[in-house]
Amino acid sequence: MNFQQLRSIREVSRCGFNLTEVAQTLFTSQPGVSRQIREVEEELGVEIFIRNGKRLTGLTEPGKGILVIIERLLVEAENLQRASNDFTDHTKGTLTIATTHTQARYVLPRVVQAFRHAFPEVRIALQQSSPEHIAELVLSGKADIGIATEGLSQYSDLSSFACYEWSHELVVPEGHPLLAVKQLSLQDLATWPLITYDVGFTGRGHIDEAFQRVGEKPDIVLTAMDADVIAQYVMLGMGVGIVASMAGDSLRAQGLKTIPAQHLFTSNVTRLAVRRGTFLRSYIIDFIQQFSPALQRSDITREVLST
């Protein structure tokens, strides 16, 4: 058997057993994928996939165990290439970062700028998405690093690191009545139409939990994925915005007013994740340390390579 055959088996599982999608992903033909699967099954003497006619519908019990081994083999093959590249020239390559809009817009610019100064020959690709999709990109090897607030610590195949803590702020136009409230409560806030993040983005879960705890049902009239969009609708007078504190300086520069809200909502932790078992090139570890200076190189490597 060869690595191309093993990749075909892995992609069948990743693509929901859709051979057409697998063929497109691997730039080959559907009959070619079917042939590669059959060749591996014949060599091993077991069926890896459950079949309904010509369709693949799932993994057999032996197939589940075999897929785990295939995943490990392919990761190690990729690690060999990464290690070779690092020893040949550790200053060149591509760093792919999957992250949310909030991180890409408000936190990463200073880190990316410093990293580019240290590694001018490393190309950076930013992919913005939801926390769930960010995890999928890192797990599949399509991204080297994932950065998000929610969910990254829930995946056993990811090594994730707590990087920094942040809170939410309220954003309102100048002269808004809430600016005169000395000790703002969730009950005060619930009397206003609210504009905040989509479910699953930028600490939205903590916002919903806070109102549930006090028995209030907020009137969330509009949601968006980033603070810039939220701010636009706040300026139109459509409601009070709830945004990440990282966006505060930018929104104040636009003439809006912010109100601290750390006493209303649980604080959030931004996490950085990489695929467990992956050989991290030197410049990837450097980027992680620039994003979170408290992390030590030895601790990062030990955590990622632990089983």
C-alpha positions as CSV (number, residue, x, y, z in Angstrom):
1,M,0.0,0.0,0.0
2,N,1.0,3.6,-0.5
3,F,0.3,7.0,1.0
4,Q,-2.1,8.0,-1.8
5,Q,-4.3,4.9,-1.0
6,L,-4.2,5.9,2.7
7,R,-5.2,9.5,1.9
8,S,-8.2,8.2,-0.1
9,I,-9.4,6.2,2.9
10,R,-8.9,9.2,5.2
11,E,-10.8,11.5,2.9
12,V,-13.7,9.2,2.5
13,S,-14.3,9.5,6.2
14,R,-13.8,13.2,6.2
15,C,-16.1,13.8,3.3
16,G,-19.0,11.8,4.7
17,F,-18.4,8.8,2.5
18,N,-19.1,10.8,-0.7
19,L,-16.7,9.5,-3.3
20,T,-17.4,12.3,-5.7
21,E,-16.3,14.9,-3.1
22,V,-13.2,12.7,-2.2
23,A,-12.2,12.6,-5.9
24,Q,-12.5,16.4,-6.1
25,T,-10.5,16.9,-2.9
26,L,-7.7,14.6,-4.1
27,F,-7.8,15.7,-7.8
28,T,-8.4,12.3,-9.1
29,S,-11.4,10.2,-10.4
30,Q,-14.1,8.5,-8.5
31,P,-13.2,5.0,-10.0
32,G,-9.6,5.7,-9.0
33,V,-10.6,6.3,-5.4
34,S,-12.8,3.1,-5.3
35,R,-9.9,1.1,-6.7
36,Q,-7.4,2.4,-4.1
37,I,-9.8,1.5,-1.3
38,R,-10.3,-2.0,-2.7
39,E,-6.6,-2.5,-3.1
40,V,-6.0,-1.7,0.6
41,E,-8.9,-3.9,1.7
42,E,-7.6,-6.8,-0.3
43,E,-4.1,-6.3,1.0
44,L,-5.2,-6.2,4.6
45,G,-7.8,-8.9,4.2
46,V,-10.7,-6.9,5.8
47,E,-13.4,-4.6,4.7
48,I,-12.9,-1.0,5.9
49,F,-16.2,0.4,4.8
50,I,-19.8,-0.7,5.1
51,R,-21.4,-0.8,1.6
52,N,-25.0,-0.4,0.3
53,G,-24.6,-1.5,-3.3
54,K,-21.9,0.7,-4.7
55,R,-22.3,3.3,-2.0
56,L,-20.1,3.6,1.1
57,T,-22.3,4.3,4.2
58,G,-19.9,3.9,7.1
59,L,-16.9,2.3,8.7
60,T,-16.8,-1.3,9.8
61,E,-15.6,-2.1,13.3
62,P,-12.1,-3.1,11.9
63,G,-12.3,0.0,9.7
64,K,-12.6,2.3,12.7
65,G,-9.4,0.9,14.2
66,I,-7.6,1.0,10.9
67,L,-8.6,4.6,10.3
68,V,-7.0,5.7,13.6
69,I,-3.7,4.1,12.4
70,I,-4.0,5.6,9.0
71,E,-4.5,9.1,10.5
72,R,-1.4,8.6,12.7
73,L,0.7,7.3,9.7
74,L,-0.3,10.3,7.5
75,V,0.4,12.8,10.3
76,E,3.9,11.3,10.8
77,A,4.5,11.4,7.1
78,E,3.6,15.1,7.1
79,N,5.8,15.5,10.2
80,L,8.8,14.1,8.3
81,Q,8.3,16.7,5.6
82,R,8.0,19.5,8.1
83,A,11.1,18.4,10.0
84,S,13.0,18.1,6.7
85,N,11.9,21.6,5.7
86,D,12.8,23.0,9.1
87,F,16.3,21.6,9.1
88,T,16.9,22.6,5.4
89,D,15.7,26.2,5.9
90,H,13.8,27.2,9.0
91,T,13.1,30.7,7.8
92,K,11.0,29.9,4.8
93,G,7.5,28.5,4.5
94,T,3.8,29.3,4.9
95,L,1.9,29.8,8.1
96,T,-1.8,29.3,7.8
97,I,-3.9,30.7,10.7
98,A,-7.6,30.0,11.1
99,T,-9.2,32.5,13.3
100,T,-12.3,34.6,14.0
101,H,-12.8,38.1,12.5
102,T,-12.4,39.7,16.0
103,Q,-8.9,38.1,16.4
104,A,-7.9,38.9,12.9
105,R,-9.1,42.5,13.0
106,Y,-8.1,43.6,16.5
107,V,-5.5,41.3,18.0
108,L,-3.4,39.7,15.3
109,P,-2.2,42.8,13.4
110,R,0.6,43.7,15.9
111,V,1.6,40.0,16.2
112,V,1.7,39.4,12.5
113,Q,3.7,42.6,12.0
114,A,6.3,41.5,14.5
115,F,6.4,38.0,13.1
116,R,6.9,39.3,9.6
117,H,9.8,41.4,10.7
118,A,11.4,38.3,12.3
119,F,10.5,36.0,9.4
120,P,10.2,38.0,6.2
121,E,10.3,34.9,4.0
122,V,7.4,33.2,5.7
123,R,4.1,33.8,3.9
124,I,1.0,34.1,6.1
125,A,-2.5,33.0,5.2
126,L,-5.4,34.1,7.4
127,Q,-8.6,32.1,7.2
128,Q,-11.6,33.7,9.1
129,S,-14.4,31.4,10.2
130,S,-16.5,30.2,13.1
131,P,-14.8,28.5,16.1
132,E,-16.2,25.1,15.0
133,H,-14.9,25.4,11.5
134,I,-11.6,26.7,12.8
135,A,-11.2,23.5,14.8
136,E,-12.0,21.4,11.7
137,L,-9.4,23.3,9.6
138,V,-6.7,22.6,12.2
139,L,-7.7,18.9,12.7
140,S,-7.6,18.3,8.9
141,G,-4.2,19.9,8.6
142,K,-5.5,22.7,6.4
143,A,-4.5,25.3,9.0
144,D,-1.3,25.2,11.2
145,I,-2.9,27.2,14.1
146,G,-6.4,28.0,15.3
147,I,-7.3,31.0,17.4
148,A,-10.7,31.5,18.9
149,T,-12.5,32.0,22.2
150,E,-15.0,29.2,22.3
151,G,-14.7,25.5,21.9
152,L,-11.1,24.8,21.0
153,S,-10.4,23.1,24.3
154,Q,-13.2,20.6,23.7
155,Y,-11.4,18.6,21.0
156,S,-9.1,15.8,22.3
157,D,-7.1,15.8,19.1
158,L,-6.1,19.4,19.6
159,S,-3.5,20.8,21.9
160,S,-4.9,24.2,23.1
161,F,-3.3,26.9,25.1
162,A,-5.0,29.7,27.1
163,C,-3.5,32.9,25.9
164,Y,-5.3,35.9,27.4
165,E,-8.5,36.9,29.1
166,W,-10.9,39.6,28.0
167,S,-14.4,40.9,28.7
168,H,-17.4,42.4,26.8
169,E,-18.2,46.1,26.6
170,L,-21.4,48.0,25.7
171,V,-21.2,50.4,22.8
172,V,-23.7,53.3,22.4
173,P,-23.9,56.6,20.6
174,E,-22.9,59.8,22.4
175,G,-25.6,61.1,24.7
176,H,-27.3,57.7,25.2
177,P,-29.2,57.4,28.5
178,L,-27.2,54.3,29.6
179,L,-24.1,56.5,29.9
180,A,-25.8,58.2,32.9
181,V,-26.4,55.0,34.8
182,K,-23.9,54.6,37.6
183,Q,-24.2,50.9,38.3
184,L,-25.6,49.3,35.2
185,S,-27.5,46.0,35.7
186,L,-28.7,43.3,33.3
187,Q,-32.2,44.4,34.1
188,D,-31.4,47.9,32.8
189,L,-29.8,46.5,29.7
190,A,-32.7,44.2,29.0
191,T,-35.0,47.2,28.5
192,W,-33.1,48.1,25.3
193,P,-32.9,46.5,21.9
194,L,-29.5,44.8,21.7
195,I,-27.1,44.1,18.8
196,T,-24.4,41.5,19.4
197,Y,-22.5,38.5,18.0
198,D,-24.0,35.5,16.2
199,V,-24.4,32.4,18.4
200,G,-21.0,30.6,18.7
201,F,-18.9,33.7,18.1
202,T,-16.9,35.9,20.4
203,G,-18.2,34.9,23.8
204,R,-21.9,35.0,22.8
205,G,-22.5,32.0,25.0
206,H,-21.6,34.0,28.1
207,I,-23.9,36.8,27.1
208,D,-26.9,34.5,26.8
209,E,-26.0,32.7,30.1
210,A,-25.9,36.0,32.0
211,F,-29.4,37.0,31.1
212,Q,-30.7,33.4,31.8
213,R,-29.2,33.5,35.3
214,V,-31.2,36.6,36.2
215,G,-34.4,35.4,34.4
216,E,-34.3,38.1,31.7
217,K,-35.0,37.6,28.0
218,P,-33.1,40.2,26.0
219,D,-34.4,41.7,22.9
220,I,-31.6,40.9,20.5
221,V,-32.7,42.6,17.3
222,L,-29.7,41.9,15.1
223,T,-26.6,39.7,15.2
224,A,-23.3,39.8,13.3
225,M,-19.9,38.2,13.2
226,D,-17.8,41.3,14.0
227,A,-17.8,44.5,16.0
228,D,-17.5,46.8,13.0
229,V,-20.8,45.6,11.6
230,I,-22.4,45.8,15.1
231,A,-21.1,49.4,15.4
232,Q,-22.7,50.5,12.1
233,Y,-26.2,49.5,13.3
234,V,-25.6,51.1,16.7
235,M,-24.8,54.4,14.9
236,L,-28.1,54.0,13.1
237,G,-29.8,54.0,16.5
238,M,-31.1,50.4,16.2
239,G,-29.9,49.3,19.6
240,V,-27.2,48.9,22.2
241,G,-24.2,47.0,21.1
242,I,-22.4,44.3,23.1
243,V,-18.9,43.8,21.7
244,A,-15.5,42.4,22.7
245,S,-13.3,44.8,24.6
246,M,-10.5,44.4,22.0
247,A,-12.7,46.4,19.6
248,G,-13.1,49.3,22.0
249,D,-10.4,51.6,20.8
250,S,-11.5,51.3,17.2
251,L,-15.2,52.0,18.0
252,R,-14.3,55.0,20.2
253,A,-12.3,56.4,17.3
254,Q,-15.5,56.3,15.3
255,G,-17.2,58.5,17.8
256,L,-19.1,55.9,19.8
257,K,-19.0,55.5,23.6
258,T,-18.2,52.3,25.4
259,I,-19.4,51.2,28.8
260,P,-17.4,48.5,30.8
261,A,-19.5,45.4,31.2
262,Q,-17.1,43.0,33.0
263,H,-19.4,43.0,36.0
264,L,-22.3,41.8,33.8
265,F,-20.8,39.0,31.8
266,T,-18.3,36.2,32.6
267,S,-14.9,36.9,31.3
268,N,-13.7,35.0,28.2
269,V,-10.4,33.3,27.4
270,T,-8.8,33.3,23.9
271,R,-7.2,30.0,23.1
272,L,-4.6,29.0,20.5
273,A,-4.7,25.4,19.2
274,V,-2.6,23.1,17.0
275,R,-3.2,19.5,16.0
276,R,-1.9,17.1,18.6
277,G,1.1,15.1,17.5
278,T,2.2,17.5,14.8
279,F,5.8,18.5,14.4
280,L,5.8,22.3,14.8
281,R,8.3,24.2,12.6
282,S,10.4,26.7,14.4
283,Y,8.7,29.7,13.1
284,I,5.3,28.3,14.2
285,I,6.5,28.1,17.8
286,D,7.9,31.6,17.5
287,F,4.5,32.9,16.3
288,I,2.8,31.1,19.2
289,Q,5.2,32.8,21.7
290,Q,4.7,36.2,20.1
291,F,0.9,35.7,20.4
292,S,1.3,34.5,24.0
293,P,4.7,35.4,25.5
294,A,4.1,33.5,28.7
295,L,4.2,30.2,26.9
296,Q,7.6,28.4,26.9
297,R,9.0,26.6,23.8
298,S,9.6,23.4,25.8
299,D,6.1,23.4,27.2
300,I,4.5,23.9,23.8
301,T,6.5,21.1,22.3
302,R,5.8,18.7,25.2
303,E,2.1,19.4,25.2
304,V,1.7,19.0,21.4
305,L,3.7,15.8,21.2
306,S,2.0,14.2,24.3
307,T,-0.5,11.3,23.7
